[in-house]
């Protein structure tokens, strides 16, 4: 076998390391054998790690690559990549951002078989997205820093002067949670008074009590847990429960009597790579089996209404939620303008 190919192989196997590498590739498959699904998501490394492990076990030949970022950042990234999408799937964040993306032609329509198991507000009427989770907004606090008798009960309690300098807020421009809370409270005050400026006045009062703005959720947790003055924050139930149950942080939370109950959608990115794998992933995370695991293991409330309630955790079955009345059309039409005003005219000005 004195051919050029045989000569090359003999030289390769003369190097033990190269020979071992070739044998490894032959046994395990080359990287080109594995197809990648890129997912933009704010769901965090714990839930994302669960999904990656379970999906790859169920679908050999596919791997999932998560790019975790703030929910408020994903829309801008998908928009910037319109002509050369990097992501296959966008999973999680504010429904308003998905609606804007759909209007701009950034999402690939896909109506799954289970779409009718979702309430009307939890799916696009034109097929651009469906919701995976319902994520109530709450007030997170450190009970070691606040006596039981002094704990807040409602959103308006955050404006009490006793909290001056003790509130930490996640930077709203990058956070779908804070955009939802701020936008809903602006709308609430607008409904009460007929004037959107009343909503901005509410945010000015909150800013007067805010000691600092956290750049990310981990920073918010650290400020609440350390020995400093920060004791409470407007936040969301999913992250609060992860902090308490997974990260073992000494926190508790309050669900205000009327609160925001936004849904967190999933969508296919139009023109994104691995479209066949993207649909597999889309249906996988919305399957009854996975949604029940999310509820049991990660405290996530499913948006689907056709699941057996007796398989949900007890706290979830007992959870009584009174939704705040929100005109989502008004919210979606104005939230970016409102957040730009907050960023330029309210944030960090101490209520001036």
Secondary structure, 3 states (H helix, E strand, C coil): CCCHHHHHHHHHHCCHHHHHHHHHHHHHCCHHHCEEEEEEECCHHHHHHHHHHHHHHHCCCEEEEEEECCHHHHHHHHHHCCCCCCCCEEECCCHHHHHHHHHCCCEECCCCCCHHHCCHHHECCCCCCEEEEEEEEEEEECCCCCCHHHCCCCHHHHHCHHHCCCEEEECHHHCHHHHHHHHHHHHHHHHHHCCHHHHHHHHHHHHHHEEEEECCHHHHHHHHHCCCCCCEEEEEHHHHHHHHHCCCCCCEEECCCCECEEEEEEEEECCCCCHHHHHHHHHHHCCHHHHHHHHHHHCCEECCCCCCHHHCCHHHHHCCCCECCCCHHHHHHHHHHHHHHHHHHHCCCCCC
